[in-house]
Amino acid sequence: MLEEQLKSYIQTKGPVSTRAFMEACLYDPQHGYYRVGSPIGSEGDFITAPEISQMFGEMISIWTVLTWQMMGQPFPLQIVELGPGRGTLMSDLLRSLSRIHPQSETISVHLVERSDSLKTVQTQILEGFECPISWHRSLADVPSAPTILIANEFLDCLPIRQFIKTGSGWHERVVGLDDNGDFCFRVGSEVPKGMIIPTRLLQAEVGSIFEFCPDFELVMKDIHRLASQHPFAGLFVDYGFEGPNIGETLQAVKLHKKVSPFMTPGEVDLTAHVDFTAFGALAVANGLKAFGPRDQGAFLSQLGIGARAEILVQSASEEQAEKLASDVVRLVAPEHMGSLFKALCITSATLDAPPPFDQKVVLQNDTSQN
C-alpha cells in the first residue's frame, strides 16, 4: 500500500514536501491515482466539462479551426492534447472537425498520457477515426511540427509546493507524521528572502499559505521547443485565478465529494487551483505570447455554445432539451463553472490572438448530435 510506503519513508528520512507527497499519490508507478484507475465520469470521483456535454468539445473544435486559420493554415497540422481523460474531448473535437474542416484527414493527433488504464479507455473511444493517433508519456516526446495544443484540467494535476508564513518568515510546508503516526502538515525549512515568494506577499499575515508549481517551467520548456520551430497555439482551460494569491487551494476529491488530502493516498484525486498569471508570465519570459485568461463562460459563449444548444434542441426530445439547457448553465453560468474555470491561450511570438480572445465568433449551422 502507498500509505504504508510513504509513512515508512517519512519515519526513516523525515517529512517530505507537499510536491513530493502529491507526486507520489498521483503518479507512483504501482499505486498512484492516475496509474491504477479510471476516475473520470459520473461513476468515478469527478466529472470534467467534456463529460458534461458534447458541446464543450464542439466549441474546442471551432476554436481549433479558427486558430488554424489564424496561423496561416499550415499543413501538416498536429493536434496535441495533454491529459486526455477518457478521450471524450478529442472524440467530440474530431467528430465535429470532420464536418467543419474538409481537410481533417491531413491532421495527426498526439495524446500525452501517463496512465495506462486511461490510455486503454482512450483507445476504445477513439477507435474508428481516420487520422493517425499516437500516444506519448511526455510532451517532450511529441514531434516538432505546426501544433495546436489542448489542455483541459491538466495544469491543476501538476504537483505543487506550499509555503507558510511564520513569525520568523516564510517556510516550506511539508508532510510529516503526528504522535499517532498519521499524516499531518508541518513547518519545514525557511525560504531565503528573494526566492520563490513574490515581493508583495513577503509581509503577509502569519499563517498565510502560498502555493507554487515548479512543473509549470517543465511544461513551458516543452512548449517553447514546439513554438520556436513552427507555428504554435495552445489552449489551457482549468479552474484557477489571476495571482499571486494567498490561500490554500490543494484539495482532494473522492466520489464527487471533498475529503482530506491524507485519506488513503493513491485512491483520491489531488489537485490545486492554477495560477494563470504565473503560467502566462512564464510564456512571455520564454519569448512567447499569452492571451487571457478569460472566464470559461465568456469563452464558450463567444464561440457559440448558446447557438449550438438551440440547434440541438430542434431535434431533441423534451427530456433532452431540458438536459441541453442544464448543461449550458453548468458550463457557462458564473455560479457553476463559468467563472471559476478560465481559458488561457499561448502562441508563438509571431502570431496574433486567436478568437475569441479578440472577437466574437458565430457558430456554423450544424444539427447533428451524439
Secondary structure as UniProt FT lines:
FT   HELIX           2..13
FT   STRAND          16..17
FT   HELIX           18..27
FT   TURN            29..31
FT   HELIX           33..36
FT   TURN            42..43
FT   HELIX           49..52
FT   HELIX           54..70
FT   TURN            71..72
FT   STRAND          77..82
FT   TURN            85..86
FT   HELIX           88..100
FT   TURN            102..103
FT   HELIX           104..106
FT   STRAND          107..112
FT   HELIX           116..125
FT   TURN            126..128
FT   STRAND          133..136
FT   HELIX           139..141
FT   STRAND          147..152
FT   HELIX           155..157
FT   STRAND          161..166
FT   TURN            167..168
FT   STRAND          169..177
FT   TURN            179..180
FT   STRAND          183..190
FT   TURN            193..194
FT   HELIX           199..201
FT   TURN            202..203
FT   TURN            206..207
FT   STRAND          209..212
FT   HELIX           215..227
FT   TURN            228..229
FT   STRAND          232..241
FT   STRAND          251..254
FT   TURN            255..256
FT   STRAND          257..259
FT   TURN            261..262
FT   TURN            265..266
FT   STRAND          269..271
FT   STRAND          274..275
FT   HELIX           276..285
FT   TURN            286..287
FT   STRAND          289..295
FT   HELIX           296..303
FT   HELIX           305..313
FT   TURN            314..315
FT   HELIX           318..332
FT   HELIX           334..338
FT   TURN            339..340
FT   STRAND          341..347
FT   TURN            349..350
FT   TURN            355..356
//
